Amino acid sequence: MNKNSSKTTVGLVQIGDKFGDQYYLPYSIGLLQSYAQKKLKNPENYCFLLPIYKKDDIDREVKDLLSADIIFFSVYNWNYQNSLEIAKRVKLNAPKCRIVFGGPEVPENKEEMETFLKKHRYIDIGCYGEGEIIFLKILESARQRSWDNVPSIGFLGKEGLFCFNGASERIEDLNEIPSPYLEGTFDPLLAANPNVKWSALIETNRGCPFSCSYCYWGDKTRNKVLQFPQDRVFCEIDWISKNKIQFVFCCDANFGILKRDMAIAKKVAENKEKYGYPEAFSVQNTKNSTASIFEIQKILNDSGLQKGVNLALQSVNQETLESINRSNINNKTYADLQKMFAKNNISTFSDMILALPNESYESFTEGVASVIGSGQHNRIQFINLSILNNTEMSHPDYQSKYGMQIVESINTPHHTSISVHSEISEKQYLVVGTKTMPAKEWVKARVFCWVTSLLHFNKLMQLVFVIMNQVAEVSYRELIEIFMKNTSERKRIAEINETFIKKAKEIQQGSNEYIASEEWLNIWWPVDEYVFIKLCYENGLQQFYDEASDAIEEYIKNKRIELPDGLLGDSIRLNNALIKLPFTNEKEEITLDYNIYDIYRKTLNGEKIHLEKRKCQYQIDRDKNKRKTWEEWCREVVWYGTKKGAYLNECLESNSEPKIENETEQNG
């Protein structure tokens, strides 16, 4: 402690990534500071430095922290390695400075905490659990440097003896925690960075009643859902709007689980109407989704606050769900919600995690096909399973039981800038094989995910797939797997597959999950999006569609499927014409022999109609929302349009002849 000062100088570090041109306000450490300033007996005796909130030159960040007597780091898997390096360099330059780590990356297990502290000797205290009370107690004990009465911490005492203090009680009355927004905690940070565009995090409640084995949220000590006062939440929304915060991420584990969440959604929508902000409000729906979720999401979507509604699944294999302690939304509720959202023109997307326990290639791919078949045509987000600290899945016995093959991988979020200042790469631990999905099958499943995303969800072949499924009853899995077979005659398809296979094997060796492109926005692209851009940029669409036609015709012949003459050709021709590209502004008239676009649109809306042979004329409007540059197209269509599936031009029926015959009935 600085003997020449009557004040304790406190450093705060919560490093976030840059998304687009925005940074998150450091909400976690803002809560800690607000709580301490309210509860400290002599708050005037403490000076809080401006928080470190972004990845930057590490030496510069260290220099900014050297005046601190004690520094608190809020660590997650996206900032852990950077935080360790900053702490190490601070300790080297200022040995008397106390270094405190808290957050999900700090072990909650006693033995693991001891290993953690002995490995990182420059860290003085490791904290686990809810942080506000611990933060306060450490500050109160900072001058004496005596931590015996501080709960939920581990530290090395005299002569290096490890000490581990029992867990703190949860704060039952969340009104005890002041809002960093309303208390002005962030005001100095905003004033010091007038040109930074900020995003915000908001909590309306804490806790999760579920206990999924891969998730940190649902630990038994955090399974009770506690609520922040509604008037406080409303005031925070007003603060966000008045400070012109564009994007807000709601940290609730299950938005919609409480009746009042409807009122919160309405408040955000009203504020956007009144102030223009926030522009987007992202929530994570409650796991036991019901029709009430529809009403909440309709409010958010009608006001333009949501890009899409997440109907999370993770898996549809019952054995897998049991092994991860997850109770899913039931199939009927899921299908009903899909139809309700589709009819109201509200985009949905689903999450599915690759390589969960008891999942095989067969069960996973059949599950994907069933989710598409039940109406999810907008987006499935395929997530590589990563092991998070302090979860059931992080235990060695659990990993051994399911034969998990784990690799340390570079952790870079998708769509983040390549050029973000950072000397240190973050790490994650990916599961790249299991007892039921060996490493070779994992590669095949990972390729299946990318092919599905590229062809169905990026819309390259979605219309064709829907017609083949509805008219010829070919399963979506079979349609996808047609494009996973390489032949020398189909060079474009082979090149795409080779890219996917190569990348999957690289991930198994610890490579980044994404592909960096300095040419296209200088960001990390999801692999399917990168391939989609490359195919369009290289003017390869026509070659691809020619090869796709050959591949499907070969499949039809081998399976002895009878398809009406010209139906496949019409479908491929229309799908090709609909793809949204830059520079194109002409309107195109296209004549088809069947009502395939009607079938396609009805299917997406959860309805079913018969195939009819009749002349159908459509006008494809390429002028609406056209993009003038490849850069603008990459950003607005491929990146921002991902969750909306905004890859196709508008298609309007200009003229149709009367029905001639029902081809579906004619062909049995």
ZAMARGU-4260 file (C-alpha; in steps of 0.2 Angstrom, whole numbers, plus 5000, padded with zeros to 4 digits):
<rodrens>
0) 5000/5000/5000 | 5006/5017/4996 | 5011/5025/5013 | 5012/5042/5006 | 4993/5042/5002
5) 4978/5041/5013 | 4968/5033/4998 | 4968/5015/4992 | 4970/5016/4973 | 4960/5002/4964
10) 4963/4996/4947 | 4949/4987/4937 | 4951/4976/4922 | 4937/4968/4911 | 4943/4966/4893
15) 4930/4964/4880 | 4931/4961/4861 | 4927/4973/4848 | 4911/4969/4838 | 4910/4979/4822
20) 4914/4997/4829 | 4908/4994/4846 | 4914/4989/4864 | 4904/4983/4878 | 4904/4994/4894
25) 4912/4983/4907 | 4896/4979/4917 | 4903/4966/4929 | 4917/4977/4937 | 4904/4992/4936
30) 4893/4982/4947 | 4907/4978/4959 | 4912/4997/4960 | 4895/5003/4962 | 4891/4990/4976
35) 4908/4995/4986 | 4905/5013/4984 | 4888/5011/4992 | 4893/4999/5006 | 4911/5005/5011
40) 4912/5014/5028 | 4923/5027/5020 | 4921/5027/5002 | 4931/5043/5000 | 4947/5033/5005
45) 4946/5024/4989 | 4951/5030/4972 | 4945/5019/4957 | 4955/5021/4941 | 4946/5020/4924
50) 4944/5002/4919 | 4953/4993/4906 | 4939/4988/4894 | 4947/4982/4878 | 4962/4973/4870
55) 4976/4985/4867 | 4995/4986/4868 | 4999/4977/4884 | 5013/4988/4890 | 5002/5003/4888
60) 4989/4995/4899 | 5001/4990/4912 | 5008/5007/4913 | 4990/5014/4916 | 4988/5001/4931
65) 5005/5004/4940 | 4998/5017/4951 | 4986/5005/4959 | 4988/4997/4976 | 4976/4983/4971
70) 4969/4977/4954 | 4954/4967/4951 | 4952/4956/4935 | 4935/4950/4929 | 4940/4935/4918
75) 4931/4924/4905 | 4937/4913/4892 | 4938/4927/4879 | 4950/4938/4890 | 4959/4926/4902
80) 4976/4925/4893 | 4977/4943/4891 | 4972/4946/4909 | 4986/4934/4915 | 4999/4943/4905
85) 4994/4960/4911 | 4994/4954/4929 | 5011/4946/4927 | 5019/4962/4920 | 5011/4973/4933
90) 5018/4961/4947 | 5035/4962/4939 | 5035/4981/4939 | 5025/4983/4955 | 5028/4968/4967
95) 5018/4976/4981 | 5002/4978/4971 | 4989/4965/4976 | 4982/4956/4961 | 4964/4948/4962
100) 4956/4937/4949 | 4937/4933/4949 | 4925/4926/4936 | 4920/4910/4928 | 4938/4905/4924
105) 4944/4905/4942 | 4942/4887/4949 | 4928/4885/4963 | 4936/4868/4968 | 4948/4869/4982
110) 4961/4858/4975 | 4960/4866/4958 | 4961/4883/4966 | 4977/4879/4975 | 4985/4873/4958
115) 4979/4889/4950 | 4987/4900/4963 | 5003/4890/4963 | 5005/4890/4944 | 5001/4909/4943
120) 5011/4916/4958 | 5009/4934/4953 | 4990/4932/4958 | 4987/4935/4976 | 4969/4931/4978
125) 4957/4920/4967 | 4938/4923/4970 | 4924/4912/4966 | 4905/4914/4965 | 4895/4930/4966
130) 4907/4945/4966 | 4900/4960/4975 | 4902/4954/4994 | 4919/4947/4990 | 4925/4963/4982
135) 4919/4974/4996 | 4927/4963/5009 | 4944/4963/5000 | 4944/4982/4999 | 4940/4983/5017
140) 4954/4972/5021 | 4966/4979/5009 | 4977/4990/5020 | 4979/4976/5033 | 4982/4963/5019
145) 4973/4951/5030 | 4961/4940/5020 | 4955/4927/5033 | 4938/4934/5035 | 4935/4936/5016
150) 4923/4923/5010 | 4924/4914/4993 | 4942/4916/4990 | 4958/4906/4989 | 4976/4913/4993
155) 4993/4909/4998 | 4997/4914/5016 | 5012/4915/5026 | 5026/4904/5020 | 5016/4899/5004
160) 5003/4890/5014 | 4987/4888/5004 | 4971/4895/5012 | 4953/4892/5005 | 4938/4901/5013
165) 4920/4895/5012 | 4908/4902/5000 | 4898/4918/5003 | 4879/4918/5004 | 4870/4925/4988
170) 4863/4942/4989 | 4845/4938/4990 | 4839/4956/4989 | 4846/4962/4972 | 4840/4979/4976
175) 4856/4980/4988 | 4866/4981/4972 | 4866/4998/4964 | 4866/5000/4945 | 4882/5006/4938
180) 4872/5015/4925 | 4861/5025/4937 | 4875/5028/4949 | 4886/5037/4936 | 4899/5023/4938
185) 4902/5023/4919 | 4901/5042/4917 | 4920/5045/4918 | 4924/5031/4906 | 4911/5039/4893
190) 4919/5056/4896 | 4936/5050/4893 | 4931/5041/4877 | 4919/5052/4868 | 4922/5044/4851
195) 4919/5026/4857 | 4903/5018/4852 | 4896/5007/4866 | 4886/4992/4868 | 4878/4988/4885
200) 4874/4973/4896 | 4858/4972/4907 | 4852/4960/4920 | 4834/4959/4925 | 4836/4944/4935
205) 4850/4932/4941 | 4850/4913/4942 | 4845/4898/4931 | 4833/4884/4937 | 4841/4872/4924
210) 4857/4862/4926 | 4864/4858/4909 | 4881/4849/4911 | 4890/4860/4899 | 4884/4877/4906
215) 4891/4887/4921 | 4874/4896/4924 | 4864/4882/4931 | 4875/4877/4946 | 4866/4872/4961
220) 4871/4887/4971 | 4864/4898/4957 | 4848/4889/4952 | 4836/4901/4961 | 4830/4915/4950
225) 4831/4932/4959 | 4824/4948/4952 | 4831/4966/4951 | 4817/4978/4954 | 4807/4982/4939
230) 4808/5001/4941 | 4827/5000/4942 | 4827/4990/4926 | 4815/5003/4917 | 4827/5017/4923
235) 4842/5007/4916 | 4833/5006/4899 | 4830/5025/4900 | 4848/5028/4903 | 4853/5017/4889
240) 4841/5026/4877 | 4846/5043/4882 | 4865/5039/4880 | 4861/5032/4863 | 4867/5015/4866
245) 4864/5005/4850 | 4865/4987/4855 | 4860/4979/4872 | 4863/4961/4877 | 4852/4955/4891
250) 4861/4943/4902 | 4846/4934/4909 | 4848/4915/4906 | 4830/4913/4903 | 4821/4929/4897
255) 4802/4926/4897 | 4803/4914/4912 | 4794/4928/4922 | 4777/4936/4918 | 4785/4954/4920
260) 4797/4950/4905 | 4782/4955/4894 | 4782/4973/4902 | 4801/4974/4900 | 4800/4970/4881
265) 4786/4983/4879 | 4797/4996/4888 | 4812/4993/4877 | 4801/4994/4861 | 4793/5010/4868
270) 4810/5018/4871 | 4816/5014/4853 | 4800/5022/4847 | 4803/5037/4858 | 4822/5040/4857
275) 4828/5029/4843 | 4838/5018/4855 | 4842/5005/4858 | 4842/4999/4840 | 4844/4981/4845
280) 4840/4971/4861 | 4846/4953/4861 | 4839/4940/4873 | 4841/4922/4877 | 4824/4914/4878
285) 4818/4903/4892 | 4822/4884/4889 | 4804/4879/4892 | 4797/4890/4878 | 4778/4893/4877
290) 4767/4903/4867 | 4770/4918/4879 | 4787/4918/4871 | 4779/4922/4854 | 4771/4937/4861
295) 4787/4944/4869 | 4797/4941/4853 | 4783/4948/4842 | 4785/4964/4852 | 4804/4964/4850
300) 4803/4960/4831 | 4789/4972/4827 | 4800/4986/4834 | 4816/4980/4825 | 4825/4976/4841
305) 4829/4957/4837 | 4837/4950/4821 | 4830/4933/4825 | 4822/4922/4839 | 4832/4908/4846
310) 4823/4892/4849 | 4837/4883/4857 | 4838/4864/4856 | 4857/4859/4857 | 4852/4841/4853
315) 4836/4831/4849 | 4844/4815/4854 | 4835/4809/4870 | 4851/4799/4876 | 4861/4815/4874
320) 4849/4826/4883 | 4849/4814/4897 | 4868/4814/4898 | 4869/4833/4899 | 4854/4835/4911
325) 4844/4845/4898 | 4825/4846/4897 | 4821/4852/4879 | 4807/4861/4872 | 4795/4847/4867
330) 4793/4844/4848 | 4775/4850/4847 | 4778/4866/4856 | 4793/4869/4845 | 4784/4865/4829
335) 4769/4876/4834 | 4781/4891/4838 | 4790/4889/4822 | 4773/4890/4813 | 4767/4905/4823
340) 4784/4915/4820 | 4784/4910/4801 | 4766/4916/4798 | 4771/4932/4806 | 4786/4934/4796
345) 4798/4933/4811 | 4814/4924/4808 | 4820/4911/4820 | 4836/4901/4823 | 4841/4886/4833
350) 4857/4881/4841 | 4864/4863/4840 | 4880/4858/4848 | 4892/4846/4839 | 4900/4832/4849
355) 4889/4831/4865 | 4889/4815/4874 | 4880/4800/4867 | 4878/4809/4850 | 4884/4800/4835
360) 4886/4805/4817 | 4870/4796/4813 | 4860/4803/4827 | 4867/4821/4825 | 4863/4822/4806
365) 4846/4814/4808 | 4843/4827/4821 | 4848/4841/4810 | 4837/4834/4796 | 4822/4833/4808
370) 4824/4851/4814 | 4824/4857/4796 | 4809/4846/4792 | 4799/4853/4807 | 4801/4870/4799
375) 4818/4878/4804 | 4823/4885/4787 | 4831/4901/4793 | 4846/4896/4803 | 4854/4882/4814
380) 4869/4888/4823 | 4881/4874/4824 | 4892/4876/4839 | 4908/4866/4843 | 4907/4860/4860
385) 4919/4868/4872 | 4923/4864/4890 | 4920/4878/4902 | 4928/4879/4919 | 4917/4875/4934
390) 4904/4865/4925 | 4900/4846/4927 | 4907/4843/4910 | 4924/4850/4916 | 4926/4836/4928
395) 4939/4822/4922 | 4927/4808/4927 | 4913/4815/4916 | 4925/4817/4901 | 4932/4799/4904
400) 4914/4792/4905 | 4910/4799/4887 | 4927/4796/4879 | 4930/4815/4876 | 4945/4820/4865
405) 4949/4838/4869 | 4961/4849/4861 | 4967/4867/4866 | 4961/4879/4852 | 4964/4897/4848
410) 4948/4906/4854 | 4943/4921/4843 | 4924/4926/4841 | 4917/4926/4823 | 4915/4943/4814
415) 4928/4951/4825 | 4942/4961/4818 | 4959/4953/4814 | 4968/4969/4818 | 4962/4970/4836
420) 4978/4975/4846 | 4983/4959/4856 | 5000/4950/4858 | 4991/4935/4866 | 4979/4923/4859
425) 4965/4917/4870 | 4962/4898/4872 | 4947/4886/4873 | 4945/4868/4875 | 4936/4860/4861
430) 4929/4842/4860 | 4934/4835/4844 | 4929/4817/4846 | 4919/4806/4858 | 4916/4787/4862
435) 4901/4788/4851 | 4908/4801/4838 | 4926/4796/4835 | 4938/4809/4828 | 4935/4804/4810
440) 4917/4804/4812 | 4918/4822/4820 | 4927/4828/4804 | 4912/4821/4794 | 4899/4829/4805
445) 4908/4845/4805 | 4908/4845/4786 | 4890/4841/4786 | 4886/4856/4797 | 4896/4868/4785
450) 4888/4860/4770 | 4870/4862/4778 | 4874/4880/4782 | 4881/4884/4765 | 4867/4876/4755
455) 4852/4877/4765 | 4854/4892/4777 | 4864/4903/4766 | 4851/4898/4753 | 4862/4892/4739
460) 4851/4877/4737 | 4837/4880/4749 | 4823/4881/4736 | 4829/4866/4727 | 4830/4856/4743
465) 4813/4861/4749 | 4805/4856/4732 | 4814/4839/4732 | 4809/4836/4750 | 4790/4841/4747
470) 4788/4834/4730 | 4799/4818/4729 | 4800/4815/4748 | 4819/4815/4748 | 4825/4818/4766
475) 4836/4834/4770 | 4850/4823/4776 | 4851/4814/4760 | 4850/4830/4750 | 4865/4837/4760
480) 4875/4822/4759 | 4874/4822/4740 | 4886/4837/4741 | 4898/4828/4752 | 4904/4816/4739
485) 4919/4822/4728 | 4921/4818/4710 | 4934/4824/4698 | 4920/4830/4686 | 4913/4842/4699
490) 4927/4853/4703 | 4918/4867/4712 | 4909/4855/4724 | 4925/4846/4727 | 4935/4862/4731
495) 4921/4867/4743 | 4922/4850/4752 | 4941/4850/4752 | 4940/4867/4761 | 4928/4861/4774
500) 4938/4844/4777 | 4955/4854/4778 | 4948/4866/4791 | 4939/4853/4801 | 4956/4843/4803
505) 4965/4860/4807 | 4953/4863/4821 | 4957/4846/4828 | 4975/4851/4829 | 4970/4867/4838
510) 4967/4880/4824 | 4955/4894/4825 | 4937/4889/4821 | 4935/4903/4808 | 4944/4910/4793
515) 4953/4927/4793 | 4950/4938/4778 | 4959/4954/4776 | 4951/4957/4759 | 4933/4955/4765
520) 4931/4967/4780 | 4947/4961/4789 | 4937/4950/4800 | 4936/4932/4806 | 4922/4923/4795
525) 4912/4907/4799 | 4919/4895/4787 | 4902/4893/4777 | 4901/4912/4775 | 4919/4913/4769
530) 4915/4899/4756 | 4899/4908/4751 | 4908/4924/4748 | 4922/4916/4739 | 4910/4907/4727
535) 4901/4923/4723 | 4916/4934/4722 | 4925/4922/4710 | 4909/4922/4699 | 4907/4903/4702
540) 4889/4902/4704 | 4884/4896/4687 | 4898/4882/4688 | 4891/4877/4705 | 4873/4876/4699
545) 4878/4866/4684 | 4887/4853/4695 | 4873/4853/4708 | 4861/4848/4694 | 4872/4834/4688
550) 4874/4828/4706 | 4856/4828/4710 | 4851/4820/4693 | 4864/4806/4697 | 4856/4803/4714
555) 4838/4803/4706 | 4844/4790/4693 | 4852/4779/4706 | 4837/4780/4718 | 4825/4777/4703
560) 4815/4793/4709 | 4802/4799/4696 | 4803/4817/4695 | 4791/4828/4683 | 4801/4833/4668
565) 4809/4850/4670 | 4805/4852/4688 | 4824/4850/4694 | 4829/4862/4680 | 4816/4875/4685
570) 4821/4874/4703 | 4839/4876/4701 | 4837/4890/4688 | 4825/4900/4700 | 4837/4897/4715
575) 4852/4904/4705 | 4842/4919/4700 | 4836/4923/4717 | 4854/4924/4725 | 4857/4942/4731
580) 4873/4949/4724 | 4881/4967/4723 | 4880/4978/4707 | 4864/4970/4700 | 4850/4982/4699
585) 4840/4975/4684 | 4823/4967/4686 | 4822/4949/4678 | 4807/4940/4672 | 4808/4922/4674
590) 4795/4909/4667 | 4793/4892/4676 | 4782/4877/4671 | 4777/4873/4689 | 4772/4883/4704
595) 4788/4879/4713 | 4790/4896/4721 | 4773/4895/4729 | 4777/4878/4736 | 4793/4885/4743
600) 4786/4900/4751 | 4771/4890/4759 | 4783/4877/4766 | 4793/4891/4774 | 4777/4897/4782
605) 4773/4880/4789 | 4759/4876/4775 | 4758/4863/4762 | 4751/4864/4744 | 4752/4852/4729
610) 4763/4854/4714 | 4754/4861/4699 | 4760/4861/4681 | 4756/4878/4674 | 4765/4893/4667
615) 4771/4904/4681 | 4779/4921/4678 | 4789/4929/4692 | 4798/4946/4693 | 4814/4946/4703
620) 4818/4963/4710 | 4837/4965/4711 | 4835/4984/4713 | 4828/4984/4731 | 4841/4985/4744
625) 4855/4983/4732 | 4873/4984/4737 | 4885/4995/4728 | 4901/4986/4733 | 4908/4969/4738
630) 4912/4976/4755 | 4895/4983/4758 | 4887/4966/4752 | 4899/4956/4764 | 4893/4967/4779
635) 4875/4970/4775 | 4870/4953/4767 | 4882/4940/4773 | 4886/4946/4790 | 4871/4956/4796
640) 4859/4945/4786 | 4865/4929/4794 | 4851/4927/4807 | 4838/4934/4796 | 4844/4923/4781
645) 4843/4938/4770 | 4852/4930/4755 | 4838/4931/4742 | 4831/4944/4731 | 4812/4948/4732
650) 4802/4938/4720 | 4785/4943/4714 | 4772/4934/4704 | 4768/4944/4689 | 4757/4932/4679
655) 4750/4914/4680 | 4740/4903/4669 | 4726/4892/4676 | 4730/4876/4683 | 4733/4862/4671
660) 4736/4846/4681 | 4742/4840/4698 | 4759/4833/4695 | 4760/4826/4713 | 4744/4816/4711
665) 4749/4811/4693 | 4765/4804/4698 | 4758/4795/4714
</rodrens>
